[in-house]
Amino acid sequence: MQDSLTYPVVEIFESVQGEGYNTGKEVVFLRFGGCNLACPWCDTAYGVFETLDEETVVARVRALTPKAVILTGGEPFIREGLEALLVRFKELGYWIGVETNGVVAPPPAWLRRIDYVAVSPKALYASLYDDERMLTRADEVRIVVDGDVRAFCDDMRNRIEAGHYFLSPCEREGAVNVEETIRLLGVLNRGRRNGKWLLSFQTHKLAGVR
C-alpha cells in the first residue's frame, strides 16, 4: 500500500493577488515550506511549516471561497508529489497559478496542468540559471531590483520566453528602492515601442491586505 503524500505547508489563506499581471485576482494562496535559495530580503518564513497530507491540503483550500489557487513558497517546484495536488485541483475546477524562482523547470506534465506561471529569477543566484535545467517559458517574468540587475534583466529576457516582464522594487528594513527601479525601467525600455518592462508593486502591502 502506497504511503500518503505529505507536504510542508507554511499557510493556506484567501486574499487577492497583489503583484504582477493578475493583480486583484481573488485567490487562495497555498504557501509551501522550503526553498532552494536563501535571498536575504525574502519576507517569507518558509522554514516554519506543518506537514499536511494531501487530503488535508485539498480540504483546507476547498474550505475557502475562491476557485483559484496559487502555489507559492518557498519554492513549489522542488516539492515531490506536487503533480498529485495539481491533478486534484484541476479535477475540482480550480484555476492554478504557480510562483517560482525558475532555477529548476518542472516536468512537462506538471506544466500542462498549470494555468499561469510567474517566474521570479534572482540576480543574486545568477550562476544557478543553467539553460539545461532552468525554466525557459512562463506567463510572466518578475525580477526584484536588489542591486545592479540590468545585465541580469537583459539575460533573462533573452532566455525566458514570457508574455509579460516586470520589475519590482526591493524592500530592505522598511526602505523600498522605488526610484532606482523606475530609472532602470527607463533604461530597459529605451527605444522599445512594445513589449516593455512594467512596474510591479506589492500592492497588497500598500493596501494592508495579507
N, C-alpha and C positions, 0 to 999 in steps of 0.2 A: 504494500500500500504506500503510495507516494505521500511524503510529508507535505503538510500545508505550507504554502508560500507565506513568508513574512516580510515586512518592510519596516525600515526605520523611519518613523514619521514625527516630524517636529510639530506640525499643526495642520488642521483642516478647518477652514473658515470661509465664509462667503463675503464678498466685497465687490469692488469694481476694479478692473484693470486700470492702473494708474499711469502707465507709460507705454510708449510705442504706438503702433498703428491702431491697436484695439483699445485705446484709452476710452474709458467709460463703459466698456462691456461688463455686464454683470456676470460674475463667475464664482466658482468655488476654487479656492487655492488649496492644492494638496502639496505641502512642502515636505520633501524628504530630507533626512539627515545624511551627513557625509558628503564630502566633496573631494575631487582630485586636485584642487587648487587651494590656496590659502591667501586670498587677497587681503592686504592689511586694512582696507577701508570697508570690507564687507560688513553689512548691517544685519546679517542673519546668524542666529545662534544655531548653526547646523550641526554642532556637536552634541546638542542636548535633544534627545528624542526618546520616544517609546516604540517598542516593537509591536506591530499590529499584524494580524493575519489578513488575508485577502478579503474575507467576508466582512470583517470589522471595518476595513478601509472603505469598501463599497457602501456599507450601511451608513457610515458617517457622512459620506458625500451625498448619498440619496436623501438624507435627513434635511439637507439644506435646499433652498429654493431654486437656484439657477440650474439650467440644464446644459451648463458649460463648465468644464473643469480645466484648470491649468496646472500641469505638473511642473513643479519648480524645486528649488533646493537651497543650499547644496547643489548637487548635480544629479538630475534624474536619470541620465543615460548610463550611469555606472551601476544602476540598480538591477541586479539579477531578478528575473521574473517579471520585469515591467510589462512584457507583452501580455501576460495574463490579465493585468489590470486594463490595458488598452482594449483588449477583446471585450471584457465585461462592460466597460463604459460605452463602447461603441454599440454593443447589443442593446444597451439601455437607452440609446438615442442621444448620447452626450456629444456635444462639440468638444473636441480635445485639443488643447494647446500645450506646448512644452517650451520651457525656458531653459537654455543650455549654454554652457561656455564653448561648446563646439570642438573641444580638443579631440574627442573620440566620437566618430559617427556611429549611430546605432545600426542594427541590421535593417535592411530594406523592408522587411516585414513589419517592423515597428513603425517606420515612416508612413507606410501605406494606411495605417490606422489613425494617423495624427492629422488634424485639420490645419494646424498652424504651428510653425516652428520659429521661435525667436532665438537667435544665437547672439550671445554677447562675448565676443572674443576679448581676452585680457592681454593688453600690451605687455604687462609685467612678465607674462609667460610666453612671449612670442616664440621662443625656441621650441616650444612643445607643439606648435601648429605645423604638423608634418602632412604633406599632401596625401600620403598613403593612408592616414588614419583619421584626419580631421573631417568635420562636416563641411561639404563644399556647396550645398544647396540649402536654402532656407527661405522663409517668407519675409523675414526681416533680419537685419544686422543692427545691433545696438552696441556702440562702443563707449565706454566710460573714459572721459578725458582725465586720466590720472597721471599726467606728465606730458612730455613731448610725444604725442601719439600720431603725428602727421604721417610719417612714413608707414607706420603700422596700419593706419586707416587706408592708405593707398594700397598696401599689400593685401589687406582683407577684401577690399573692393574688387581686386583683380582675382582673388582666389575663392570667394564665396559668391555664388550667384543668388541674388535675392530681389524681391520686389520693392523693398524699402530699406533705406540706410539712415540710421540715426546716430547723433552724438548726444551723450548725456553728461551733464556736469558731475564732478566728483565731490562728495561731501566728506570732509575730514574734521572731526571735532567741532561740528556745527558750522563750519565755513564751507561755502559752496562756490566753486570757481566758474561762475556764470559768464563773466566777461571773457575769460580765456577760451571758454567753449564756443561762444558766438563768434569770436575772432577767428578761431580755427574753421568754423563753418564757412566764413567768408573766403578763407584761403582754399579750402577743398572745393568750393563751388565756383571759384573764379573761372569764367568762360563757359560754364555749363548752362545750357538752355533747358534741359530737362534731366530727370534722374538725379536731382540734387540731394545732398545730405540735408536732413532735417533735424530740428532740435527736439529732444525728448526729455521733459522734466518728470520727476517722480511726483506727479500731481496729487496723488493720494496723501502724500506728506503735507503738501501745501494746504489741502482741504481738511487735514486732521482725520483722514479715513485710514483704517487699518490696512 
